[in-house]
């Protein structure tokens, strides 16, 4: 995740963007840690893990469709292709 993020943000905002993503990541992890015990008590193990599996599958599908391949490309090439697409 961190390697990908360091490649997809433009050079001029990379430091701030990665810091912001780190903040969002920490917030989501905190929410999951707070909700998980409640979900286990309320729904049980299988439904709780099914919920997280669905989020993981949706994330993989979204990333596969939206994010460009970064292998073998310079940061400048990636920035140009991302600006062109959006």
N, CA and C atoms as an extended XYZ file, in Angstrom:
258
Properties=species:S:1:pos:R:3:atomname:S:1:resname:S:1:resid:I:1 pbc="F F F"
N         0.821       -1.184        0.000 N   UNK     1
C         0.000        0.000        0.000 CA  UNK     1
C         0.871        1.256        0.000 C   UNK     1
N         1.871        1.296        0.845 N   UNK     2
C         2.672        2.511        0.952 CA  UNK     2
C         3.517        2.738       -0.288 C   UNK     2
N         3.992        1.681       -0.913 N   UNK     3
C         4.770        1.830       -2.150 CA  UNK     3
C         3.868        2.393       -3.241 C   UNK     3
N         2.682        1.839       -3.375 N   UNK     4
C         1.748        2.320       -4.387 CA  UNK     4
C         1.430        3.790       -4.162 C   UNK     4
N         1.136        4.170       -2.947 N   UNK     5
C         0.784        5.560       -2.660 CA  UNK     5
C         1.931        6.503       -2.962 C   UNK     5
N         3.152        6.066       -2.713 N   UNK     6
C         4.295        6.934       -3.002 CA  UNK     6
C         4.504        7.102       -4.502 C   UNK     6
N         3.889        6.259       -5.307 N   UNK     7
C         4.043        6.349       -6.756 CA  UNK     7
C         2.906        7.087       -7.445 C   UNK     7
N         1.711        7.082       -6.890 N   UNK     8
C         0.581        7.629       -7.642 CA  UNK     8
C         0.314        9.105       -7.374 C   UNK     8
N         0.850        9.668       -6.304 N   UNK     9
C         0.624       11.090       -6.046 CA  UNK     9
C         1.668       11.926       -6.770 C   UNK     9
N         1.270       13.086       -7.299 N   UNK    10
C         2.229       13.972       -7.961 CA  UNK    10
C         3.310       14.437       -6.984 C   UNK    10
N         4.485       14.728       -7.509 N   UNK    11
C         5.613       15.126       -6.665 CA  UNK    11
C         5.301       16.321       -5.781 C   UNK    11
N         4.538       17.282       -6.291 N   UNK    12
C         4.300       18.518       -5.542 CA  UNK    12
C         3.424       18.318       -4.304 C   UNK    12
N         2.629       17.226       -4.251 N   UNK    13
C         1.751       17.002       -3.098 CA  UNK    13
C         2.026       15.674       -2.400 C   UNK    13
N         3.035       14.960       -2.840 N   UNK    14
C         3.262       13.600       -2.353 CA  UNK    14
C         3.387       13.528       -0.834 C   UNK    14
N         4.189       14.371       -0.222 N   UNK    15
C         4.400       14.312        1.230 CA  UNK    15
C         3.122       14.534        2.016 C   UNK    15
N         2.368       15.565        1.653 N   UNK    16
C         1.111       15.876        2.339 CA  UNK    16
C         0.088       14.778        2.079 C   UNK    16
N         0.015       14.311        0.834 N   UNK    17
C        -0.983       13.292        0.480 CA  UNK    17
C        -0.736       11.990        1.234 C   UNK    17
N         0.512       11.556        1.320 N   UNK    18
C         0.817       10.313        2.025 CA  UNK    18
C         0.542       10.475        3.520 C   UNK    18
N         0.827       11.641        4.067 N   UNK    19
C         0.510       11.893        5.481 CA  UNK    19
C        -0.989       11.827        5.721 C   UNK    19
N        -1.768       12.419        4.814 N   UNK    20
C        -3.227       12.391        4.945 CA  UNK    20
C        -3.757       10.966        4.830 C   UNK    20
N        -3.229       10.203        3.874 N   UNK    21
C        -3.655        8.806        3.718 CA  UNK    21
C        -3.301        8.006        4.975 C   UNK    21
N        -2.146        8.278        5.558 N   UNK    22
C        -1.776        7.612        6.812 CA  UNK    22
C        -2.752        7.932        7.930 C   UNK    22
N        -3.202        9.178        7.993 N   UNK    23
C        -4.192        9.572        8.993 CA  UNK    23
C        -5.514        8.839        8.773 C   UNK    23
N        -5.968        8.790        7.527 N   UNK    24
C        -7.210        8.082        7.211 CA  UNK    24
C        -7.072        6.594        7.532 C   UNK    24
N        -5.928        6.010        7.183 N   UNK    25
C        -5.681        4.592        7.477 CA  UNK    25
C        -5.748        4.332        8.984 C   UNK    25
N        -5.135        5.191        9.768 N   UNK    26
C        -5.165        5.025       11.224 CA  UNK    26
C        -6.579        5.172       11.768 C   UNK    26
N        -7.350        6.110       11.228 N   UNK    27
C        -8.731        6.301       11.675 CA  UNK    27
C        -9.581        5.077       11.354 C   UNK    27
N        -9.432        4.531       10.155 N   UNK    28
C       -10.208        3.346        9.775 CA  UNK    28
C        -9.811        2.157       10.655 C   UNK    28
N        -8.529        1.991       10.904 N   UNK    29
C        -8.078        0.893       11.774 CA  UNK    29
C        -8.647        1.036       13.180 C   UNK    29
N        -8.710        2.255       13.685 N   UNK    30
C        -9.274        2.497       15.011 CA  UNK    30
C       -10.755        2.124       15.047 C   UNK    30
N       -11.497        2.531       14.021 N   UNK    31
C       -12.923        2.203       13.957 CA  UNK    31
C       -13.124        0.688       13.897 C   UNK    31
N       -12.323        0.004       13.098 N   UNK    32
C       -12.440       -1.455       12.994 CA  UNK    32
C       -12.149       -2.108       14.346 C   UNK    32
N       -11.122       -1.637       15.033 N   UNK    33
C       -10.799       -2.208       16.339 CA  UNK    33
C       -11.914       -1.983       17.350 C   UNK    33
N       -12.585       -0.854       17.254 N   UNK    34
C       -13.680       -0.586       18.178 CA  UNK    34
C       -14.943       -1.377       17.826 C   UNK    34
N       -15.200       -1.576       16.536 N   UNK    35
C       -16.403       -2.283       16.104 CA  UNK    35
C       -16.287       -3.807       16.168 C   UNK    35
N       -15.101       -4.330       15.993 N   UNK    36
C       -14.930       -5.769       15.876 CA  UNK    36
C       -15.497       -6.557       17.057 C   UNK    36
N       -15.189       -6.205       18.304 N   UNK    37
C       -15.769       -6.978       19.415 CA  UNK    37
C       -17.297       -6.933       19.426 C   UNK    37
N       -17.868       -5.770       19.125 N   UNK    38
C       -19.320       -5.640       19.060 CA  UNK    38
C       -19.895       -6.526       17.955 C   UNK    38
N       -19.253       -6.522       16.781 N   UNK    39
C       -19.718       -7.363       15.678 CA  UNK    39
C       -19.656       -8.840       16.040 C   UNK    39
N       -18.598       -9.258       16.698 N   UNK    40
C       -18.460      -10.668       17.092 CA  UNK    40
C       -19.567      -11.061       18.068 C   UNK    40
N       -19.858      -10.190       19.028 N   UNK    41
C       -20.925      -10.487       19.988 CA  UNK    41
C       -22.298      -10.476       19.326 C   UNK    41
N       -22.514       -9.539       18.451 N   UNK    42
C       -23.831       -9.357       17.834 CA  UNK    42
C       -24.111      -10.362       16.713 C   UNK    42
N       -23.123      -10.592       15.840 N   UNK    43
C       -23.346      -11.401       14.647 CA  UNK    43
C       -22.677      -12.765       14.676 C   UNK    43
N       -21.628      -12.917       15.470 N   UNK    44
C       -20.865      -14.162       15.468 CA  UNK    44
C       -19.694      -14.080       14.501 C   UNK    44
N       -18.891      -15.129       14.494 N   UNK    45
C       -17.658      -15.124       13.718 CA  UNK    45
C       -17.838      -15.115       12.213 C   UNK    45
N       -18.634      -16.062       11.688 N   UNK    46
C       -18.750      -16.195       10.231 CA  UNK    46
C       -19.322      -14.942        9.571 C   UNK    46
N       -20.432      -14.379       10.055 N   UNK    47
C       -20.944      -13.165        9.414 CA  UNK    47
C       -19.985      -11.970        9.520 C   UNK    47
N       -19.321      -11.859       10.661 N   UNK    48
C       -18.381      -10.758       10.839 CA  UNK    48
C       -17.246      -10.856        9.829 C   UNK    48
N       -16.659      -12.021        9.698 N   UNK    49
C       -15.561      -12.172        8.751 CA  UNK    49
C       -16.046      -12.103        7.312 C   UNK    49
N       -17.300      -12.472        7.062 N   UNK    50
C       -17.873      -12.327        5.728 CA  UNK    50
C       -17.963      -10.853        5.341 C   UNK    50
N       -18.365      -10.022        6.279 N   UNK    51
C       -18.425       -8.580        6.033 CA  UNK    51
C       -17.054       -8.052        5.633 C   UNK    51
N       -16.021       -8.416        6.393 N   UNK    52
C       -14.668       -7.942        6.083 CA  UNK    52
C       -14.160       -8.538        4.769 C   UNK    52
N       -14.533       -9.756        4.466 N   UNK    53
C       -14.137      -10.373        3.194 CA  UNK    53
C       -14.771       -9.627        2.024 C   UNK    53
N       -16.023       -9.220        2.171 N   UNK    54
C       -16.689       -8.474        1.094 CA  UNK    54
C       -16.012       -7.129        0.861 C   UNK    54
N       -15.640       -6.442        1.939 N   UNK    55
C       -14.906       -5.188        1.784 CA  UNK    55
C       -13.572       -5.436        1.077 C   UNK    55
N       -12.884       -6.511        1.412 N   UNK    56
C       -11.611       -6.824        0.773 CA  UNK    56
C       -11.796       -7.115       -0.713 C   UNK    56
N       -12.813       -7.881       -1.049 N   UNK    57
C       -13.074       -8.207       -2.459 CA  UNK    57
C       -13.440       -6.951       -3.241 C   UNK    57
N       -14.318       -6.122       -2.678 N   UNK    58
C       -14.676       -4.868       -3.340 CA  UNK    58
C       -13.450       -3.979       -3.535 C   UNK    58
N       -12.581       -3.938       -2.548 N   UNK    59
C       -11.359       -3.147       -2.657 CA  UNK    59
C       -10.453       -3.639       -3.759 C   UNK    59
N       -10.276       -4.938       -3.859 N   UNK    60
C        -9.422       -5.506       -4.909 CA  UNK    60
C       -10.000       -5.200       -6.284 C   UNK    60
N       -11.300       -5.366       -6.443 N   UNK    61
C       -11.939       -5.087       -7.732 CA  UNK    61
C       -11.793       -3.610       -8.088 C   UNK    61
N       -12.040       -2.739       -7.123 N   UNK    62
C       -11.921       -1.305       -7.369 CA  UNK    62
C       -10.496       -0.929       -7.755 C   UNK    62
N        -9.510       -1.413       -6.986 N   UNK    63
C        -8.115       -1.096       -7.282 CA  UNK    63
C        -7.703       -1.629       -8.647 C   UNK    63
N        -8.145       -2.820       -8.993 N   UNK    64
C        -7.787       -3.408      -10.289 CA  UNK    64
C        -8.365       -2.598      -11.449 C   UNK    64
N        -9.521       -1.997      -11.241 N   UNK    65
C       -10.158       -1.239      -12.321 CA  UNK    65
C        -9.681        0.195      -12.403 C   UNK    65
N        -9.334        0.797      -11.269 N   UNK    66
C        -9.056        2.233      -11.235 CA  UNK    66
C        -7.566        2.558      -11.320 C   UNK    66
N        -6.744        1.802      -10.625 N   UNK    67
C        -5.334        2.158      -10.540 CA  UNK    67
C        -4.532        1.660      -11.734 C   UNK    67
N        -3.592        2.469      -12.200 N   UNK    68
C        -2.764        2.052      -13.329 CA  UNK    68
C        -1.641        1.122      -12.872 C   UNK    68
N        -1.109        0.368      -13.817 N   UNK    69
C         0.070       -0.458      -13.535 CA  UNK    69
C         1.264        0.482      -13.384 C   UNK    69
N         2.055        0.283      -12.338 N   UNK    70
C         3.191        1.169      -12.084 CA  UNK    70
C         4.530        0.524      -12.398 C   UNK    70
N         4.545       -0.767      -12.633 N   UNK    71
C         5.804       -1.480      -12.862 CA  UNK    71
C         6.502       -0.961      -14.120 C   UNK    71
N         7.781       -0.629      -13.986 N   UNK    72
C         8.595       -0.220      -15.122 CA  UNK    72
C         8.323        1.182      -15.627 C   UNK    72
N         7.609        1.989      -14.886 N   UNK    73
C         7.304        3.351      -15.315 CA  UNK    73
C         7.907        4.346      -14.343 C   UNK    73
N         8.387        5.455      -14.859 N   UNK    74
C         8.955        6.492      -13.993 CA  UNK    74
C         7.818        7.244      -13.297 C   UNK    74
N         8.177        7.964      -12.236 N   UNK    75
C         7.182        8.743      -11.509 CA  UNK    75
C         6.567        9.814      -12.413 C   UNK    75
N         7.369       10.371      -13.287 N   UNK    76
C         6.870       11.396      -14.212 CA  UNK    76
C         5.870       10.798      -15.200 C   UNK    76
N         6.138        9.605      -15.707 N   UNK    77
C         5.203        8.936      -16.619 CA  UNK    77
C         3.880        8.632      -15.918 C   UNK    77
N         3.983        8.168      -14.688 N   UNK    78
C         2.757        7.879      -13.918 CA  UNK    78
C         1.951        9.144      -13.682 C   UNK    78
N         2.619       10.212      -13.303 N   UNK    79
C         1.916       11.467      -13.046 CA  UNK    79
C         1.207       11.945      -14.306 C   UNK    79
N         1.880       11.859      -15.442 N   UNK    80
C         1.274       12.285      -16.703 CA  UNK    80
C         0.046       11.440      -17.054 C   UNK    80
N         0.150       10.126      -16.885 N   UNK    81
C        -0.984        9.266      -17.224 CA  UNK    81
C        -2.145        9.459      -16.261 C   UNK    81
N        -1.887        9.709      -14.991 N   UNK    82
C        -2.962        9.942      -14.024 CA  UNK    82
C        -3.648       11.281      -14.266 C   UNK    82
N        -2.893       12.284      -14.639 N   UNK    83
C        -3.493       13.596      -14.922 CA  UNK    83
C        -4.350       13.504      -16.176 C   UNK    83
N        -3.887       12.764      -17.166 N   UNK    84
C        -4.616       12.600      -18.401 CA  UNK    84
C        -5.945       11.872      -18.184 C   UNK    84
N        -5.959       10.841      -17.311 N   UNK    85
C        -7.171       10.067      -17.064 CA  UNK    85
C        -8.197       10.816      -16.233 C   UNK    85
N        -7.747       11.725      -15.412 N   UNK    86
C        -8.678       12.412      -14.509 CA  UNK    86
C        -8.652       13.835      -14.858 C   UNK    86
